[in-house]
Amino acid sequence: MKHLRVGIIGDPVEHSISPAMQQPALDELGILAVYERWPTTTEALPGRIASLRSEDALGANVTAPHKLAVMELLDDVTPLARRIGAVNTIISRHGKLTGDNTDAYGFSASLTSRFPSMDLGRIVLLGAGGAARAVVLALETLGAREVVVWNRDRAKAERLRGELAPDLLRPIDPDVESLRGELANADLLINATSLGWHSGEHPFPLDLLDEIRAGAVVTDLVYRDTDLLGAARARGLGAFDGLGMLVNQGARGLELWTGKSAPIDVMMAAAVTERARRA
Ligand code: NDP
């Protein structure tokens, strides 16, 4: 019997954890499919997307730098993916390609699985890039009341507010003192900047965490144990990294490709193992 195909499209894709968590999940569901790495340059993108129209293709994940460029090559893009401004999942059905974005779902599922009854009154969001956009839409759906946005380029934070959620977002100046003033009232602090992949790298001086009230939670979209999370934990704050978001966005993608419920525990265990293998 012929295998179905699904994979990750990006440049590069060698670093991706997706194959390590999607293949065991497909196997667990009994679906005869292979999840592949599809390194794809910008020039090769149209050909790669066209190849997804064949009957044996389930779809694909999309990562940098193609999340935006891929949109015009698809038949349909969901309103959510359009609002976020990025496609991270393509679903192929009878030759028709739909682009979706599962990052907002991934963040939301990760947060609520750990803190199901968390008060989302005041949130401080660091960063205003693609991942921050998905987080804002997740927070909106979860009923957050106010999201303070702190980004090194304030104009980008202002654009985020104007384009996505004028009533929810409140950009502030990118200096440390402006941030300090907001932390005391925060229920949740989210690092959606690119800082944290290397030790010694953090978005602000960590002693600022002394300002956060007991019971608040700190999360990082980076999926390693960052210095920020370590410092939060040392102060008795709730803290969790971005692996749950990564796994849940992948689980949602798997459900869209297969119509079956994703084996989330299998995916999480595989992702944890793969991360440890690379450490
Ligand atoms: P973008 O490039 O779109 O945005 C990067 C953000 O980080 C911007 O706000 C940028 O600020 C800020 N930034 C970058 N460098 C610095 C710096 N030196 N000092 C201060 N701020 C900085 O990236 P993404 O939004 O796609 O990704 C952000 C992070 O989230 C990455 O670490 C990524 O790996 C992670 N991620 C995790 C996911 C998960 O499933 N766990 C999913 C998606 C992303 P400025 O606007 O001023 O340039």
Residues whose N, C-alpha, C, O or C-beta is under 5 A from the ligand:
A	BS01	NDP	G127 A128 G129 G130 A131 A132 N151 R152 D153 K156 A192 T193 S194 L221 V222 G242 L243 M245 L246
